Amino acid sequence: MVDRVTAILMRCFLQLRDRQEGQAAVEYSVLLALIIAVCILVIGLLGGQVQAMFQKVVDGLTAALS
């Protein structure tokens, strides 16, 4: 009886282990987290420079329209 229960549990465990639906979701989540981290890092490093360039454009447009 114990051997039969053990065999059933082992079969269920192996079926769950071999499923791959959850693995894809985890891989996409990790990839998305890495992309977000890189974006935050780039924005943090280049944010001031981008803001300065936009301010030059705004100043140029303001001067042109005056």
PDBQT receptor file of N, H, CA, C and O in Angstrom, charges set to zero:
ATOM      1  N   MET A   1       0.829  -1.200   0.000  1.00  0.00    +0.000 N 
ATOM      2  CA  MET A   1       0.000   0.000   0.000  1.00  0.00    +0.000 C 
ATOM      3  C   MET A   1       0.876   1.268   0.000  1.00  0.00    +0.000 C 
ATOM      4  O   MET A   1       0.613   2.210  -0.747  1.00  0.00    +0.000 OA
ATOM      5  N   VAL A   2       1.905   1.277   0.836  1.00  0.00    +0.000 N 
ATOM      6  H   VAL A   2       2.119   0.511   1.442  1.00  0.00    +0.000 HD
ATOM      7  CA  VAL A   2       2.789   2.441   0.921  1.00  0.00    +0.000 C 
ATOM      8  C   VAL A   2       3.542   2.620  -0.390  1.00  0.00    +0.000 C 
ATOM      9  O   VAL A   2       3.749   3.745  -0.845  1.00  0.00    +0.000 OA
ATOM     10  N   ASP A   3       3.950   1.513  -0.992  1.00  0.00    +0.000 N 
ATOM     11  H   ASP A   3       3.782   0.599  -0.622  1.00  0.00    +0.000 HD
ATOM     12  CA  ASP A   3       4.665   1.592  -2.266  1.00  0.00    +0.000 C 
ATOM     13  C   ASP A   3       3.770   2.168  -3.359  1.00  0.00    +0.000 C 
ATOM     14  O   ASP A   3       4.234   2.921  -4.214  1.00  0.00    +0.000 OA
ATOM     15  N   ARG A   4       2.505   1.819  -3.329  1.00  0.00    +0.000 N 
ATOM     16  H   ARG A   4       2.127   1.207  -2.634  1.00  0.00    +0.000 HD
ATOM     17  CA  ARG A   4       1.565   2.336  -4.340  1.00  0.00    +0.000 C 
ATOM     18  C   ARG A   4       1.362   3.836  -4.167  1.00  0.00    +0.000 C 
ATOM     19  O   ARG A   4       1.359   4.579  -5.149  1.00  0.00    +0.000 OA
ATOM     20  N   VAL A   5       1.192   4.287  -2.928  1.00  0.00    +0.000 N 
ATOM     21  H   VAL A   5       1.195   3.684  -2.131  1.00  0.00    +0.000 HD
ATOM     22  CA  VAL A   5       1.029   5.719  -2.652  1.00  0.00    +0.000 C 
ATOM     23  C   VAL A   5       2.299   6.475  -3.043  1.00  0.00    +0.000 C 
ATOM     24  O   VAL A   5       2.227   7.557  -3.626  1.00  0.00    +0.000 OA
ATOM     25  N   THR A   6       3.435   5.913  -2.727  1.00  0.00    +0.000 N 
ATOM     26  H   THR A   6       3.493   5.034  -2.254  1.00  0.00    +0.000 HD
ATOM     27  CA  THR A   6       4.712   6.534  -3.085  1.00  0.00    +0.000 C 
ATOM     28  C   THR A   6       4.846   6.650  -4.600  1.00  0.00    +0.000 C 
ATOM     29  O   THR A   6       5.311   7.668  -5.113  1.00  0.00    +0.000 OA
ATOM     30  N   ALA A   7       4.435   5.595  -5.315  1.00  0.00    +0.000 N 
ATOM     31  H   ALA A   7       4.057   4.768  -4.899  1.00  0.00    +0.000 HD
ATOM     32  CA  ALA A   7       4.512   5.614  -6.775  1.00  0.00    +0.000 C 
ATOM     33  C   ALA A   7       3.588   6.673  -7.352  1.00  0.00    +0.000 C 
ATOM     34  O   ALA A   7       3.960   7.367  -8.299  1.00  0.00    +0.000 OA
ATOM     35  N   ILE A   8       2.388   6.810  -6.796  1.00  0.00    +0.000 N 
ATOM     36  H   ILE A   8       2.086   6.247  -6.026  1.00  0.00    +0.000 HD
ATOM     37  CA  ILE A   8       1.439   7.822  -7.274  1.00  0.00    +0.000 C 
ATOM     38  C   ILE A   8       1.984   9.220  -7.011  1.00  0.00    +0.000 C 
ATOM     39  O   ILE A   8       1.940  10.082  -7.889  1.00  0.00    +0.000 OA
ATOM     40  N   LEU A   9       2.496   9.443  -5.810  1.00  0.00    +0.000 N 
ATOM     41  H   LEU A   9       2.532   8.743  -5.098  1.00  0.00    +0.000 HD
ATOM     42  CA  LEU A   9       3.058  10.760  -5.480  1.00  0.00    +0.000 C 
ATOM     43  C   LEU A   9       4.263  11.086  -6.354  1.00  0.00    +0.000 C 
ATOM     44  O   LEU A   9       4.430  12.225  -6.790  1.00  0.00    +0.000 OA
ATOM     45  N   MET A  10       5.098  10.087  -6.606  1.00  0.00    +0.000 N 
ATOM     46  H   MET A  10       4.962   9.162  -6.251  1.00  0.00    +0.000 HD
ATOM     47  CA  MET A  10       6.271  10.297  -7.446  1.00  0.00    +0.000 C 
ATOM     48  C   MET A  10       5.850  10.651  -8.871  1.00  0.00    +0.000 C 
ATOM     49  O   MET A  10       6.442  11.531  -9.496  1.00  0.00    +0.000 OA
ATOM     50  N   ARG A  11       4.834   9.969  -9.380  1.00  0.00    +0.000 N 
ATOM     51  H   ARG A  11       4.353   9.254  -8.872  1.00  0.00    +0.000 HD
ATOM     52  CA  ARG A  11       4.347  10.258 -10.735  1.00  0.00    +0.000 C 
ATOM     53  C   ARG A  11       3.782  11.675 -10.809  1.00  0.00    +0.000 C 
ATOM     54  O   ARG A  11       4.035  12.394 -11.776  1.00  0.00    +0.000 OA
ATOM     55  N   CYS A  12       3.020  12.078  -9.795  1.00  0.00    +0.000 N 
ATOM     56  H   CYS A  12       2.815  11.494  -9.010  1.00  0.00    +0.000 HD
ATOM     57  CA  CYS A  12       2.468  13.445  -9.770  1.00  0.00    +0.000 C 
ATOM     58  C   CYS A  12       3.588  14.483  -9.699  1.00  0.00    +0.000 C 
ATOM     59  O   CYS A  12       3.541  15.507 -10.380  1.00  0.00    +0.000 OA
ATOM     60  N   PHE A  13       4.597  14.204  -8.866  1.00  0.00    +0.000 N 
ATOM     61  H   PHE A  13       4.635  13.372  -8.313  1.00  0.00    +0.000 HD
ATOM     62  CA  PHE A  13       5.722  15.125  -8.750  1.00  0.00    +0.000 C 
ATOM     63  C   PHE A  13       6.458  15.280 -10.081  1.00  0.00    +0.000 C 
ATOM     64  O   PHE A  13       6.808  16.392 -10.476  1.00  0.00    +0.000 OA
ATOM     65  N   LEU A  14       6.691  14.161 -10.768  1.00  0.00    +0.000 N 
ATOM     66  H   LEU A  14       6.407  13.258 -10.447  1.00  0.00    +0.000 HD
ATOM     67  CA  LEU A  14       7.402  14.217 -12.040  1.00  0.00    +0.000 C 
ATOM     68  C   LEU A  14       6.596  14.948 -13.102  1.00  0.00    +0.000 C 
ATOM     69  O   LEU A  14       7.164  15.650 -13.939  1.00  0.00    +0.000 OA
ATOM     70  N   GLN A  15       5.286  14.789 -13.077  1.00  0.00    +0.000 N 
ATOM     71  H   GLN A  15       4.825  14.219 -12.398  1.00  0.00    +0.000 HD
ATOM     72  CA  GLN A  15       4.446  15.520 -14.037  1.00  0.00    +0.000 C 
ATOM     73  C   GLN A  15       4.495  17.010 -13.766  1.00  0.00    +0.000 C 
ATOM     74  O   GLN A  15       4.580  17.806 -14.701  1.00  0.00    +0.000 OA
ATOM     75  N   LEU A  16       4.443  17.401 -12.498  1.00  0.00    +0.000 N 
ATOM     76  H   LEU A  16       4.374  16.754 -11.738  1.00  0.00    +0.000 HD
ATOM     77  CA  LEU A  16       4.525  18.829 -12.162  1.00  0.00    +0.000 C 
ATOM     78  C   LEU A  16       5.894  19.399 -12.508  1.00  0.00    +0.000 C 
ATOM     79  O   LEU A  16       5.999  20.538 -12.964  1.00  0.00    +0.000 OA
ATOM     80  N   ARG A  17       6.936  18.615 -12.293  1.00  0.00    +0.000 N 
ATOM     81  H   ARG A  17       6.851  17.690 -11.923  1.00  0.00    +0.000 HD
ATOM     82  CA  ARG A  17       8.298  19.077 -12.569  1.00  0.00    +0.000 C 
ATOM     83  C   ARG A  17       8.515  19.332 -14.053  1.00  0.00    +0.000 C 
ATOM     84  O   ARG A  17       9.239  20.251 -14.436  1.00  0.00    +0.000 OA
ATOM     85  N   ASP A  18       7.885  18.514 -14.884  1.00  0.00    +0.000 N 
ATOM     86  H   ASP A  18       7.297  17.767 -14.573  1.00  0.00    +0.000 HD
ATOM     87  CA  ASP A  18       8.101  18.605 -16.324  1.00  0.00    +0.000 C 
ATOM     88  C   ASP A  18       7.221  19.651 -16.999  1.00  0.00    +0.000 C 
ATOM     89  O   ASP A  18       7.397  19.929 -18.185  1.00  0.00    +0.000 OA
ATOM     90  N   ARG A  19       6.290  20.227 -16.274  1.00  0.00    +0.000 N 
ATOM     91  H   ARG A  19       6.147  20.001 -15.310  1.00  0.00    +0.000 HD
ATOM     92  CA  ARG A  19       5.438  21.268 -16.870  1.00  0.00    +0.000 C 
ATOM     93  C   ARG A  19       6.272  22.516 -17.121  1.00  0.00    +0.000 C 
ATOM     94  O   ARG A  19       7.160  22.845 -16.335  1.00  0.00    +0.000 OA
ATOM     95  N   GLN A  20       5.985  23.214 -18.226  1.00  0.00    +0.000 N 
ATOM     96  H   GLN A  20       5.264  22.947 -18.865  1.00  0.00    +0.000 HD
ATOM     97  CA  GLN A  20       6.810  24.365 -18.595  1.00  0.00    +0.000 C 
ATOM     98  C   GLN A  20       6.027  25.663 -18.702  1.00  0.00    +0.000 C 
ATOM     99  O   GLN A  20       6.602  26.699 -19.036  1.00  0.00    +0.000 OA
ATOM    100  N   GLU A  21       4.727  25.632 -18.428  1.00  0.00    +0.000 N 
ATOM    101  H   GLU A  21       4.260  24.790 -18.157  1.00  0.00    +0.000 HD
ATOM    102  CA  GLU A  21       3.948  26.870 -18.544  1.00  0.00    +0.000 C 
ATOM    103  C   GLU A  21       4.448  27.944 -17.578  1.00  0.00    +0.000 C 
ATOM    104  O   GLU A  21       4.594  29.107 -17.955  1.00  0.00    +0.000 OA
ATOM    105  N   GLY A  22       4.708  27.550 -16.336  1.00  0.00    +0.000 N 
ATOM    106  H   GLY A  22       4.590  26.605 -16.030  1.00  0.00    +0.000 HD
ATOM    107  CA  GLY A  22       5.165  28.503 -15.338  1.00  0.00    +0.000 C 
ATOM    108  C   GLY A  22       6.569  29.015 -15.614  1.00  0.00    +0.000 C 
ATOM    109  O   GLY A  22       6.894  30.149 -15.261  1.00  0.00    +0.000 OA
ATOM    110  N   GLN A  23       7.397  28.201 -16.236  1.00  0.00    +0.000 N 
ATOM    111  H   GLN A  23       7.132  27.280 -16.523  1.00  0.00    +0.000 HD
ATOM    112  CA  GLN A  23       8.760  28.628 -16.517  1.00  0.00    +0.000 C 
ATOM    113  C   GLN A  23       8.785  29.801 -17.480  1.00  0.00    +0.000 C 
ATOM    114  O   GLN A  23       9.586  30.720 -17.308  1.00  0.00    +0.000 OA
ATOM    115  N   ALA A  24       7.933  29.789 -18.481  1.00  0.00    +0.000 N 
ATOM    116  H   ALA A  24       7.282  29.043 -18.621  1.00  0.00    +0.000 HD
ATOM    117  CA  ALA A  24       7.902  30.884 -19.456  1.00  0.00    +0.000 C 
ATOM    118  C   ALA A  24       7.494  32.181 -18.783  1.00  0.00    +0.000 C 
ATOM    119  O   ALA A  24       8.067  33.233 -19.068  1.00  0.00    +0.000 OA
ATOM    120  N   ALA A  25       6.514  32.123 -17.896  1.00  0.00    +0.000 N 
ATOM    121  H   ALA A  25       6.048  31.268 -17.664  1.00  0.00    +0.000 HD
ATOM    122  CA  ALA A  25       6.069  33.331 -17.204  1.00  0.00    +0.000 C 
ATOM    123  C   ALA A  25       7.182  33.899 -16.335  1.00  0.00    +0.000 C 
ATOM    124  O   ALA A  25       7.373  35.114 -16.279  1.00  0.00    +0.000 OA
ATOM    125  N   VAL A  26       7.904  33.037 -15.669  1.00  0.00    +0.000 N 
ATOM    126  H   VAL A  26       7.749  32.050 -15.714  1.00  0.00    +0.000 HD
ATOM    127  CA  VAL A  26       9.002  33.503 -14.822  1.00  0.00    +0.000 C 
ATOM    128  C   VAL A  26      10.106  34.114 -15.677  1.00  0.00    +0.000 C 
ATOM    129  O   VAL A  26      10.670  35.149 -15.320  1.00  0.00    +0.000 OA
ATOM    130  N   GLU A  27      10.416  33.477 -16.804  1.00  0.00    +0.000 N 
ATOM    131  H   GLU A  27       9.958  32.637 -17.094  1.00  0.00    +0.000 HD
ATOM    132  CA  GLU A  27      11.457  34.016 -17.680  1.00  0.00    +0.000 C 
ATOM    133  C   GLU A  27      11.069  35.387 -18.217  1.00  0.00    +0.000 C 
ATOM    134  O   GLU A  27      11.904  36.290 -18.259  1.00  0.00    +0.000 OA
ATOM    135  N   TYR A  28       9.820  35.557 -18.625  1.00  0.00    +0.000 N 
ATOM    136  H   TYR A  28       9.141  34.823 -18.591  1.00  0.00    +0.000 HD
ATOM    137  CA  TYR A  28       9.372  36.861 -19.117  1.00  0.00    +0.000 C 
ATOM    138  C   TYR A  28       9.395  37.904 -18.008  1.00  0.00    +0.000 C 
ATOM    139  O   TYR A  28       9.728  39.063 -18.259  1.00  0.00    +0.000 OA
ATOM    140  N   SER A  29       9.051  37.515 -16.798  1.00  0.00    +0.000 N 
ATOM    141  H   SER A  29       8.781  36.574 -16.594  1.00  0.00    +0.000 HD
ATOM    142  CA  SER A  29       9.072  38.454 -15.676  1.00  0.00    +0.000 C 
ATOM    143  C   SER A  29      10.489  38.913 -15.374  1.00  0.00    +0.000 C 
ATOM    144  O   SER A  29      10.723  40.098 -15.134  1.00  0.00    +0.000 OA
ATOM    145  N   VAL A  30      11.424  37.990 -15.385  1.00  0.00    +0.000 N 
ATOM    146  H   VAL A  30      11.234  37.028 -15.580  1.00  0.00    +0.000 HD
ATOM    147  CA  VAL A  30      12.825  38.356 -15.128  1.00  0.00    +0.000 C 
ATOM    148  C   VAL A  30      13.350  39.264 -16.236  1.00  0.00    +0.000 C 
ATOM    149  O   VAL A  30      14.044  40.242 -15.960  1.00  0.00    +0.000 OA
ATOM    150  N   LEU A  31      13.022  38.946 -17.482  1.00  0.00    +0.000 N 
ATOM    151  H   LEU A  31      12.458  38.151 -17.706  1.00  0.00    +0.000 HD
ATOM    152  CA  LEU A  31      13.453  39.768 -18.605  1.00  0.00    +0.000 C 
ATOM    153  C   LEU A  31      12.855  41.175 -18.510  1.00  0.00    +0.000 C 
ATOM    154  O   LEU A  31      13.549  42.163 -18.751  1.00  0.00    +0.000 OA
ATOM    155  N   LEU A  32      11.590  41.265 -18.165  1.00  0.00    +0.000 N 
ATOM    156  H   LEU A  32      11.026  40.462 -17.969  1.00  0.00    +0.000 HD
ATOM    157  CA  LEU A  32      10.942  42.570 -18.015  1.00  0.00    +0.000 C 
ATOM    158  C   LEU A  32      11.576  43.367 -16.884  1.00  0.00    +0.000 C 
ATOM    159  O   LEU A  32      11.779  44.574 -17.014  1.00  0.00    +0.000 OA
ATOM    160  N   ALA A  33      11.888  42.706 -15.779  1.00  0.00    +0.000 N 
ATOM    161  H   ALA A  33      11.722  41.726 -15.673  1.00  0.00    +0.000 HD
ATOM    162  CA  ALA A  33      12.529  43.390 -14.657  1.00  0.00    +0.000 C 
ATOM    163  C   ALA A  33      13.899  43.927 -15.050  1.00  0.00    +0.000 C 
ATOM    164  O   ALA A  33      14.267  45.033 -14.656  1.00  0.00    +0.000 OA
ATOM    165  N   LEU A  34      14.653  43.157 -15.819  1.00  0.00    +0.000 N 
ATOM    166  H   LEU A  34      14.354  42.258 -16.140  1.00  0.00    +0.000 HD
ATOM    167  CA  LEU A  34      15.963  43.628 -16.273  1.00  0.00    +0.000 C 
ATOM    168  C   LEU A  34      15.840  44.817 -17.212  1.00  0.00    +0.000 C 
ATOM    169  O   LEU A  34      16.620  45.764 -17.114  1.00  0.00    +0.000 OA
ATOM    170  N   ILE A  35      14.872  44.782 -18.121  1.00  0.00    +0.000 N 
ATOM    171  H   ILE A  35      14.238  44.012 -18.200  1.00  0.00    +0.000 HD
ATOM    172  CA  ILE A  35      14.657  45.907 -19.038  1.00  0.00    +0.000 C 
ATOM    173  C   ILE A  35      14.280  47.161 -18.261  1.00  0.00    +0.000 C 
ATOM    174  O   ILE A  35      14.784  48.245 -18.554  1.00  0.00    +0.000 OA
ATOM    175  N   ILE A  36      13.403  47.026 -17.279  1.00  0.00    +0.000 N 
ATOM    176  H   ILE A  36      12.994  46.145 -17.041  1.00  0.00    +0.000 HD
ATOM    177  CA  ILE A  36      13.001  48.178 -16.468  1.00  0.00    +0.000 C 
ATOM    178  C   ILE A  36      14.194  48.732 -15.697  1.00  0.00    +0.000 C 
ATOM    179  O   ILE A  36      14.364  49.948 -15.604  1.00  0.00    +0.000 OA
ATOM    180  N   ALA A  37      15.020  47.850 -15.145  1.00  0.00    +0.000 N 
ATOM    181  H   ALA A  37      14.882  46.862 -15.220  1.00  0.00    +0.000 HD
ATOM    182  CA  ALA A  37      16.198  48.307 -14.394  1.00  0.00    +0.000 C 
ATOM    183  C   ALA A  37      17.159  49.068 -15.292  1.00  0.00    +0.000 C 
ATOM    184  O   ALA A  37      17.702  50.094 -14.879  1.00  0.00    +0.000 OA
ATOM    185  N   VAL A  38      17.381  48.592 -16.505  1.00  0.00    +0.000 N 
ATOM    186  H   VAL A  38      16.941  47.759 -16.841  1.00  0.00    +0.000 HD
ATOM    187  CA  VAL A  38      18.266  49.288 -17.443  1.00  0.00    +0.000 C 
ATOM    188  C   VAL A  38      17.681  50.647 -17.821  1.00  0.00    +0.000 C 
ATOM    189  O   VAL A  38      18.410  51.636 -17.891  1.00  0.00    +0.000 OA
ATOM    190  N   CYS A  39      16.380  50.701 -18.062  1.00  0.00    +0.000 N 
ATOM    191  H   CYS A  39      15.788  49.897 -18.005  1.00  0.00    +0.000 HD
ATOM    192  CA  CYS A  39      15.743  51.982 -18.403  1.00  0.00    +0.000 C 
ATOM    193  C   CYS A  39      15.886  52.988 -17.271  1.00  0.00    +0.000 C 
ATOM    194  O   CYS A  39      16.195  54.155 -17.513  1.00  0.00    +0.000 OA
ATOM    195  N   ILE A  40      15.666  52.550 -16.049  1.00  0.00    +0.000 N 
ATOM    196  H   ILE A  40      15.415  51.602 -15.853  1.00  0.00    +0.000 HD
ATOM    197  CA  ILE A  40      15.801  53.454 -14.901  1.00  0.00    +0.000 C 
ATOM    198  C   ILE A  40      17.244  53.937 -14.770  1.00  0.00    +0.000 C 
ATOM    199  O   ILE A  40      17.489  55.109 -14.481  1.00  0.00    +0.000 OA
ATOM    200  N   LEU A  41      18.187  53.039 -14.981  1.00  0.00    +0.000 N 
ATOM    201  H   LEU A  41      17.989  52.088 -15.216  1.00  0.00    +0.000 HD
ATOM    202  CA  LEU A  41      19.599  53.412 -14.899  1.00  0.00    +0.000 C 
ATOM    203  C   LEU A  41      19.962  54.433 -15.977  1.00  0.00    +0.000 C 
ATOM    204  O   LEU A  41      20.634  55.421 -15.683  1.00  0.00    +0.000 OA
ATOM    205  N   VAL A  42      19.534  54.214 -17.203  1.00  0.00    +0.000 N 
ATOM    206  H   VAL A  42      18.988  53.411 -17.442  1.00  0.00    +0.000 HD
ATOM    207  CA  VAL A  42      19.836  55.137 -18.308  1.00  0.00    +0.000 C 
ATOM    208  C   VAL A  42      19.181  56.489 -18.074  1.00  0.00    +0.000 C 
ATOM    209  O   VAL A  42      19.805  57.527 -18.298  1.00  0.00    +0.000 OA
ATOM    210  N   ILE A  43      17.935  56.488 -17.627  1.00  0.00    +0.000 N 
ATOM    211  H   ILE A  43      17.428  55.645 -17.445  1.00  0.00    +0.000 HD
ATOM    212  CA  ILE A  43      17.246  57.755 -17.361  1.00  0.00    +0.000 C 
ATOM    213  C   ILE A  43      17.950  58.504 -16.237  1.00  0.00    +0.000 C 
ATOM    214  O   ILE A  43      18.085  59.727 -16.286  1.00  0.00    +0.000 OA
ATOM    215  N   GLY A  44      18.396  57.766 -15.224  1.00  0.00    +0.000 N 
ATOM    216  H   GLY A  44      18.286  56.773 -15.184  1.00  0.00    +0.000 HD
ATOM    217  CA  GLY A  44      19.114  58.409 -14.121  1.00  0.00    +0.000 C 
ATOM    218  C   GLY A  44      20.431  59.008 -14.560  1.00  0.00    +0.000 C 
ATOM    219  O   GLY A  44      20.802  60.093 -14.111  1.00  0.00    +0.000 OA
ATOM    220  N   LEU A  45      21.146  58.310 -15.438  1.00  0.00    +0.000 N 
ATOM    221  H   LEU A  45      20.845  57.429 -15.803  1.00  0.00    +0.000 HD
ATOM    222  CA  LEU A  45      22.447  58.807 -15.882  1.00  0.00    +0.000 C 
ATOM    223  C   LEU A  45      22.332  59.932 -16.906  1.00  0.00    +0.000 C 
ATOM    224  O   LEU A  45      23.114  60.882 -16.870  1.00  0.00    +0.000 OA
ATOM    225  N   LEU A  46      21.377  59.836 -17.808  1.00  0.00    +0.000 N 
ATOM    226  H   LEU A  46      20.742  59.065 -17.837  1.00  0.00    +0.000 HD
ATOM    227  CA  LEU A  46      21.268  60.806 -18.900  1.00  0.00    +0.000 C 
ATOM    228  C   LEU A  46      20.146  61.819 -18.717  1.00  0.00    +0.000 C 
ATOM    229  O   LEU A  46      19.954  62.690 -19.565  1.00  0.00    +0.000 OA
ATOM    230  N   GLY A  47      19.410  61.713 -17.628  1.00  0.00    +0.000 N 
ATOM    231  H   GLY A  47      19.566  61.005 -16.939  1.00  0.00    +0.000 HD
ATOM    232  CA  GLY A  47      18.246  62.578 -17.419  1.00  0.00    +0.000 C 
ATOM    233  C   GLY A  47      18.569  64.057 -17.468  1.00  0.00    +0.000 C 
ATOM    234  O   GLY A  47      17.848  64.831 -18.097  1.00  0.00    +0.000 OA
ATOM    235  N   GLY A  48      19.643  64.454 -16.811  1.00  0.00    +0.000 N 
ATOM    236  H   GLY A  48      20.228  63.825 -16.300  1.00  0.00    +0.000 HD
ATOM    237  CA  GLY A  48      20.012  65.876 -16.782  1.00  0.00    +0.000 C 
ATOM    238  C   GLY A  48      20.404  66.386 -18.154  1.00  0.00    +0.000 C 
ATOM    239  O   GLY A  48      20.056  67.507 -18.524  1.00  0.00    +0.000 OA
ATOM    240  N   GLN A  49      21.119  65.581 -18.906  1.00  0.00    +0.000 N 
ATOM    241  H   GLN A  49      21.402  64.670 -18.606  1.00  0.00    +0.000 HD
ATOM    242  CA  GLN A  49      21.542  65.990 -20.250  1.00  0.00    +0.000 C 
ATOM    243  C   GLN A  49      20.345  66.112 -21.193  1.00  0.00    +0.000 C 
ATOM    244  O   GLN A  49      20.272  67.046 -21.992  1.00  0.00    +0.000 OA
ATOM    245  N   VAL A  50      19.423  65.180 -21.098  1.00  0.00    +0.000 N 
ATOM    246  H   VAL A  50      19.483  64.422 -20.449  1.00  0.00    +0.000 HD
ATOM    247  CA  VAL A  50      18.230  65.233 -21.950  1.00  0.00    +0.000 C 
ATOM    248  C   VAL A  50      17.379  66.446 -21.584  1.00  0.00    +0.000 C 
ATOM    249  O   VAL A  50      16.849  67.122 -22.465  1.00  0.00    +0.000 OA
ATOM    250  N   GLN A  51      17.250  66.719 -20.299  1.00  0.00    +0.000 N 
ATOM    251  H   GLN A  51      17.681  66.170 -19.583  1.00  0.00    +0.000 HD
ATOM    252  CA  GLN A  51      16.480  67.879 -19.862  1.00  0.00    +0.000 C 
ATOM    253  C   GLN A  51      17.128  69.167 -20.372  1.00  0.00    +0.000 C 
ATOM    254  O   GLN A  51      16.420  70.085 -20.785  1.00  0.00    +0.000 OA
ATOM    255  N   ALA A  52      18.450  69.251 -20.350  1.00  0.00    +0.000 N 
ATOM    256  H   ALA A  52      19.025  68.505 -20.014  1.00  0.00    +0.000 HD
ATOM    257  CA  ALA A  52      19.150  70.439 -20.843  1.00  0.00    +0.000 C 
ATOM    258  C   ALA A  52      18.928  70.617 -22.345  1.00  0.00    +0.000 C 
ATOM    259  O   ALA A  52      18.749  71.743 -22.810  1.00  0.00    +0.000 OA
ATOM    260  N   MET A  53      18.938  69.523 -23.108  1.00  0.00    +0.000 N 
ATOM    261  H   MET A  53      19.083  68.609 -22.730  1.00  0.00    +0.000 HD
ATOM    262  CA  MET A  53      18.692  69.629 -24.549  1.00  0.00    +0.000 C 
ATOM    263  C   MET A  53      17.269  70.107 -24.833  1.00  0.00    +0.000 C 
ATOM    264  O   MET A  53      17.061  70.949 -25.706  1.00  0.00    +0.000 OA
ATOM    265  N   PHE A  54      16.289  69.573 -24.097  1.00  0.00    +0.000 N 
ATOM    266  H   PHE A  54      16.458  68.890 -23.387  1.00  0.00    +0.000 HD
ATOM    267  CA  PHE A  54      14.912  70.023 -24.291  1.00  0.00    +0.000 C 
ATOM    268  C   PHE A  54      14.758  71.492 -23.905  1.00  0.00    +0.000 C 
ATOM    269  O   PHE A  54      14.010  72.229 -24.548  1.00  0.00    +0.000 OA
ATOM    270  N   GLN A  55      15.454  71.913 -22.873  1.00  0.00    +0.000 N 
ATOM    271  H   GLN A  55      16.062  71.314 -22.351  1.00  0.00    +0.000 HD
ATOM    272  CA  GLN A  55      15.377  73.311 -22.468  1.00  0.00    +0.000 C 
ATOM    273  C   GLN A  55      15.962  74.226 -23.547  1.00  0.00    +0.000 C 
ATOM    274  O   GLN A  55      15.439  75.317 -23.772  1.00  0.00    +0.000 OA
ATOM    275  N   LYS A  56      17.045  73.798 -24.223  1.00  0.00    +0.000 N 
ATOM    276  H   LYS A  56      17.470  72.911 -24.040  1.00  0.00    +0.000 HD
ATOM    277  CA  LYS A  56      17.592  74.572 -25.333  1.00  0.00    +0.000 C 
ATOM    278  C   LYS A  56      16.588  74.693 -26.467  1.00  0.00    +0.000 C 
ATOM    279  O   LYS A  56      16.470  75.753 -27.081  1.00  0.00    +0.000 OA
ATOM    280  N   VAL A  57      15.867  73.622 -26.749  1.00  0.00    +0.000 N 
ATOM    281  H   VAL A  57      15.962  72.760 -26.251  1.00  0.00    +0.000 HD
ATOM    282  CA  VAL A  57      14.850  73.656 -27.805  1.00  0.00    +0.000 C 
ATOM    283  C   VAL A  57      13.735  74.618 -27.419  1.00  0.00    +0.000 C 
ATOM    284  O   VAL A  57      13.296  75.424 -28.239  1.00  0.00    +0.000 OA
ATOM    285  N   VAL A  58      13.276  74.537 -26.172  1.00  0.00    +0.000 N 
ATOM    286  H   VAL A  58      13.633  73.882 -25.505  1.00  0.00    +0.000 HD
ATOM    287  CA  VAL A  58      12.216  75.439 -25.709  1.00  0.00    +0.000 C 
ATOM    288  C   VAL A  58      12.689  76.881 -25.776  1.00  0.00    +0.000 C 
ATOM    289  O   VAL A  58      11.940  77.752 -26.218  1.00  0.00    +0.000 OA
ATOM    290  N   ASP A  59      13.913  77.150 -25.347  1.00  0.00    +0.000 N 
ATOM    291  H   ASP A  59      14.521  76.443 -24.988  1.00  0.00    +0.000 HD
ATOM    292  CA  ASP A  59      14.440  78.515 -25.394  1.00  0.00    +0.000 C 
ATOM    293  C   ASP A  59      14.550  79.006 -26.837  1.00  0.00    +0.000 C 
ATOM    294  O   ASP A  59      14.244  80.163 -27.127  1.00  0.00    +0.000 OA
ATOM    295  N   GLY A  60      14.986  78.128 -27.739  1.00  0.00    +0.000 N 
ATOM    296  H   GLY A  60      15.235  77.188 -27.504  1.00  0.00    +0.000 HD
ATOM    297  CA  GLY A  60      15.088  78.508 -29.158  1.00  0.00    +0.000 C 
ATOM    298  C   GLY A  60      13.725  78.797 -29.758  1.00  0.00    +0.000 C 
ATOM    299  O   GLY A  60      13.569  79.761 -30.508  1.00  0.00    +0.000 OA
ATOM    300  N   LEU A  61      12.739  77.977 -29.437  1.00  0.00    +0.000 N 
ATOM    301  H   LEU A  61      12.865  77.194 -28.827  1.00  0.00    +0.000 HD
ATOM    302  CA  LEU A  61      11.382  78.223 -29.960  1.00  0.00    +0.000 C 
ATOM    303  C   LEU A  61      10.787  79.496 -29.371  1.00  0.00    +0.000 C 
ATOM    304  O   LEU A  61      10.109  80.253 -30.065  1.00  0.00    +0.000 OA
ATOM    305  N   THR A  62      11.045  79.724 -28.093  1.00  0.00    +0.000 N 
ATOM    306  H   THR A  62      11.596  79.109 -27.529  1.00  0.00    +0.000 HD
ATOM    307  CA  THR A  62      10.540  80.945 -27.472  1.00  0.00    +0.000 C 
ATOM    308  C   THR A  62      11.168  82.177 -28.107  1.00  0.00    +0.000 C 
ATOM    309  O   THR A  62      10.476  83.165 -28.349  1.00  0.00    +0.000 OA
ATOM    310  N   ALA A  63      12.461  82.134 -28.377  1.00  0.00    +0.000 N 
ATOM    311  H   ALA A  63      13.024  81.331 -28.180  1.00  0.00    +0.000 HD
ATOM    312  CA  ALA A  63      13.150  83.258 -28.998  1.00  0.00    +0.000 C 
ATOM    313  C   ALA A  63      12.661  83.461 -30.433  1.00  0.00    +0.000 C 
ATOM    314  O   ALA A  63      12.529  84.597 -30.888  1.00  0.00    +0.000 OA
ATOM    315  N   ALA A  64      12.393  82.369 -31.144  1.00  0.00    +0.000 N 
ATOM    316  H   ALA A  64      12.500  81.446 -30.774  1.00  0.00    +0.000 HD
ATOM    317  CA  ALA A  64      11.937  82.467 -32.530  1.00  0.00    +0.000 C 
ATOM    318  C   ALA A  64      10.522  83.041 -32.600  1.00  0.00    +0.000 C 
ATOM    319  O   ALA A  64      10.196  83.767 -33.540  1.00  0.00    +0.000 OA
ATOM    320  N   LEU A  65       9.696  82.728 -31.634  1.00  0.00    +0.000 N 
ATOM    321  H   LEU A  65       9.961  82.138 -30.871  1.00  0.00    +0.000 HD
ATOM    322  CA  LEU A  65       8.298  83.191 -31.664  1.00  0.00    +0.000 C 
ATOM    323  C   LEU A  65       8.136  84.579 -31.090  1.00  0.00    +0.000 C 
ATOM    324  O   LEU A  65       7.069  85.176 -31.233  1.00  0.00    +0.000 OA
ATOM    325  N   SER A  66       9.156  85.114 -30.445  1.00  0.00    +0.000 N 
ATOM    326  H   SER A  66      10.023  84.630 -30.328  1.00  0.00    +0.000 HD
ATOM    327  CA  SER A  66       9.046  86.445 -29.825  1.00  0.00    +0.000 C 
ATOM    328  C   SER A  66       9.239  87.548 -30.837  1.00  0.00    +0.000 C 
ATOM    329  O   SER A  66       9.179  88.726 -30.486  1.00  0.00    +0.000 OA
TER     330      SER A  66
